[in-house]
Amino acid sequence: MTMIELAGLTTSAVPGFDADSAVSAYLATLDGAARERSDSYFEGGYWLILINAAVGLVVAFILLQSGFARTVRDKAEAWMPWRWLAIPLFVIAWSLATSVLTFPLTLYEGFIREHAYNLSTMTLPAWLGEWAMQLLVSTIMGAVFLTVFYVMIRAAKAAWWLWGAGIAIVFMAFALLIAPVYIEPLFNDYTPMEEGELRDDILAVAHANGIPADDVYVFDVSRQSNRITANVSGLFGTTRIALSDTLVEQADADEVLAVMGHEIGHYVLNHIWEMFIYFGVLLALGLAFADGLFKWANKRFGQRWGVKDIGDIAGLPLLSACLTIFFLVTTPVYNRIVYTNEAEADIFGLNAAREPDGFATVALRLSSYRKISPSGWEEFMFFDHPSGQSRVAMAMDWKAGQLEMGADDQSSDLRIDRAEQISAELEAANSD
Ligand SMILES: [Zn+2]
């Protein structure tokens, strides 16, 4: 039975509420220029997937073909007393060279385009500062990770791709564990949410679902953009639920609660652990694919590039190019994995927060940067979160079910006035 049929079925049982018309009524409030503009922003993102991959391949080719990779490897191995110590040195040079060569695209994507769509709140110096900080963090983390990775795959021989995926997952867990303590504070301030009814309600939903949290954090996204967002980050003792200051500022209490119900869902449903497994399998497949492609390319061009085998650090640009191709082709697979968890968290959040209309109106507001009504194939290929339209439909189906069950905390009324207000705010932000 499809969702539409389900909605049709339940509506006949509940006089005064029709899920399909409720969805149409909510979506109809977004009919201005802001919607066209956010559609074009999001659709531009489809091309950026392709462009980023293409630029990544060109950069890898330049680093190999120009002799950069071979020369840096030879110098690093000559300077260092042990061969493995040449790995972090190479990674630093590779990371800097790649970042410089891709800088124009990064600048366009992260600054120029974000400003063109009124999404960024950053000045150019502030943005450059963050770019440099990100480069520093990723270079240090990359040097540590890839040193362990290469030492391991040199020892592992034929099954290197399996070991490589394993070590990547362990490192990802480590990065997640330290992120809330050492990385996130480099970019944003996290402060405990102000005491009050909303915070009490959020903690009540958290406690009711088995989360022993006694704090909810607010972080200053407004420093970078006006997007609303929330997340669960960390691992073991560092896990925390945080919402953006933009969410607190722009959303009503029922909307914030709806979003937090979703985030609590990620936590309770152990999505972080699930992602380790899914991503581990995908990466193992990617590395196995890279194993084949690397050997083929190296046989043809290895002489010129000076790359010996997969364990040779000078082959890093080639390995990264192989993975770029794999992850480009499997983009819809990756999106499906994330999408499934997001849809689960949506349903969990509806059940936990019981705010279907807050969930619907906040989904409308997310259309400031996510296309609200994509076609079926578009949502399948490019969306890693349910679209606004899917979310409003999910919320209204949930509400129809609750009304049919006689839930007395649910009303058949819609918050169309609120939806119209959000639409007007999006239009105003759009015309700045
Ligand atoms: Zn989510």
Residues whose N, C-alpha, C, O or C-beta is under 5 A from the ligand:
A	BS01	ZN	E342 A345
